[in-house]
Structure formats: C-alpha cells, structure tokens
Amino acid sequence: MKGHFTMNKILFPISTLALAAVLLAGCGSDEKKLLEPKVYFEEKEYRLEVADQTELTYDLRARLSSIAGSSADVAYSVADSSAVAAYNKKNGTNYEAFKASDALLEKSTTVIPEGALYAESVRLRLSNLGGIEEGKSYLLPICICSASLPVIQGTDIAYFILNKPVRITKAWTLNSNYIKIPVLPSTEFKSVTYEALINLDWFGSNNTIMGTEGILILRIGDEGGGLARNLIQIAGNKQYHSTQGFDSKKWYHVAFTYDQPTGKTAIYINGNKASESTWDTASFDLSKGGCFVGKVAGFMWGERPFHGLMSEVRLWNTSRTENQIKQNMLGVDPQTEGLVAYYKLNGQDQYEKDGKWYIKDASGHNMDGLANGGNRKLLFGDLPEPISIK
C-alpha cells in the first residue's frame, strides 16, 4: 500500500509537466500561425469618379502582412453579385452592381516576390463607362480567390465604387422668399430626415433652412437664443447644435435625422455626423403652423429668412443612415422609399397653375411646394461652376 502511494506521488508531477509541455507547444504553434505572413488588400474601398471617360484602369496589388521567406502566388477574380448585396446590407447603401462583363483583369494571377511586401501589379480595366448614369453609384468587388499563403478574411475583397457626379449648375437664390411644403395634419412623422444643399451669402441672426417652427426646424444660428450665427441647430420641443462653424460663400450638405424606435438623432455636415442626441418624441406634426423652406412665413417673432443659395431639399419619413446621406448628397433616386417631398431647385421644376406658383415635387407624391404663398415665382441663378462638396 505504501509503495503504491509513492508511485502515484511520482506519476502526478510527471503528468503535470507533460500537460504543460503540450500546452506550451500549442501556444507556440498558435503564435507561429499568428505571426506567419498573410495575404490581404491594404485598402477596402477604392472610389473612382467617372466624368466623360469611356474606360478607366487601375493597378491592383495585394500585399503581405510581413515579408515571407519565399515568393507567394495570388489569384484574383470578380466576385459575384452576392458580394454587392452583402456590402449594401452591412453598410446601409444601395449601390448597383457594376457589370462583371465590363470589368477585365488583364491576368488573373500574380506573384509576391521573395523579400517583397507587395504583389506585382495586375491591371483592372473598366469599360463601357458611358452607360453610367449621373448621380448613381456602382460597386465592383474584386476578391483574392486563392493564394499560396493564408488570406486574412474580411480583407480579401477590394470594393471599387464608381460614380458619375451630378452636375448642378443652377440653384435657388433666396432673398426673403420661401416654399411651403403641403404637409397635412393627418401626416404623422415618427422618424424623419431633413436634407438640403446650402450656400450662405451672409449670416442673419437666424437662417431658416427647413422645418416647422416650434416643432422641428433646422437652421443656422439663433442669436436670440444665444447661439452663434454660423452654427447649425435643430430646434423645436427639444434642441441642440453642432460646434462646427460654417463659412459664407461655400456649399455644404446638411441633414438632420431622427429614428423614433431608438430615439437617436443626429446632425450631419457634408455626410459626416457633426453632433447627436437621444430624444423620446413619439411623432412630429410638421403641419402645425406650416412646414417651410427658406423662411418661416408670417411667424409672429420674425420670419427668419435664409440669405444665399439652396438646392436638393428633401423631406423623409424615415431616418437615413450616414452612408445613405453621404452617398446621395448631390442627388437621390426620386423613387427611394421614405422620400416624402423632393425639390431639386434647379430652375426646371417651377410652374404656374391657376395664377399661383409652385415647385414640382420630384418624388411624385403630389407634394408640390407653394412658392411665396403662390404670389410670385422663385428666382434661380446660374452657378460659376457645378456644386461640389469638399
């Protein structure tokens, strides 16, 4: 019995040491795998702007995470449309798939030479670009389909985003004139988005962009409320502002969003979130007192006109995502879900009917805006160059 007990005492530490050795070997193996060179695309997205070209080329180069002791083979291919759908779902975008037949890889394989980090270039040729529509964006995914070294998942696809910018060459000139959006009392806005392109000539004490005074209004400055003249504010039952100052004589895209289910609100400047807050508002009645663009007509404490230029005014009953806002600053598909009223303000959407002036609603929802109470038409001016957001 005594001898048996002694044997167990000797065997136990030997088993422990053996287990420790196995664990250490495993850790060493994991560390080795972690440190071994891997293939990936350095950039996830490549944005290509199409003007009048019919063809574009790009030199594609995968790379290694660290230098390998031998050369590595890499093969590329155009990913199928499911990669576009997955990208849109993940990022809240609505890119169309670029035609795979118009994307040619001049060769499908390449090599990363021994001692190098980058693969030898493979030329990607994009053709038939004349068919790209102005204002639309297209997505082309190119994937690393195989390699002789491990590939880092999640960085194995390079997304090429192609777009032809909208050329806005005429805009609404504001000088104490306005549009009234025909929002009915029965129209309930739970979630909401305001959007506009603006360019201020000078800063008044309160520069109305759009909305309903006392309910939900987007404006630049609120001198009476202690806000600097060049700061953007969303105001009404609740309010907050961004600390990013605006310059005069410069184009900006501005937006406000409210997502009722989450209570999250945000102010965006040029597609980037500039400020945010959380509210608990159930819904907004934007008809109460009138929903206006450019100034608050007939308001008892001053009409608060905007002085400058404006274009692409949009009212939504959904909360647009940051990616959706950034993707569509200069134009949006008029049939997009949630778009309630859309005034392009390019000088071509104004008309007279029964002695009153209107601005056509591009969304097709019969939300034609009343120009200056219908009494006089809006003024439009040619721009020295197309609008660009920088």
Secondary structure, 3 states (H helix, E strand, C coil): CHHHHHHHHHHHHHHHHHHHHHHHHHHHHHHHHHHCCCEECCCCEEEEECCCCCCEEEEECCEECCCCCCCEEEEEEECCHHHHHHHHHHHCCCCEECCHHHEEECCCEEEECCCCCECCCEEEEECCHHHCCECCEEEEEEEEEEECCCECCCCCEEEEEEEECCCCCEEEEEECCCEEECCCCCCCECCEEEEEEEEECCCCCCEEEEEECCCEEEEEEEHHHCEEEEEEEEEECCCEECCCCCCCCCCEEEEEEEECCCCEEEEEECCEEEEEEECCCCCECCCCCCEEECCCCCCCCCCCCCEEEEEEEEEECCCCCHHHHHHCCCCCCCCCCCEEEEECCCCCCEEEECCEEEECCCCCCCCCEEEHHHCCCCEEEECCCCCCCC
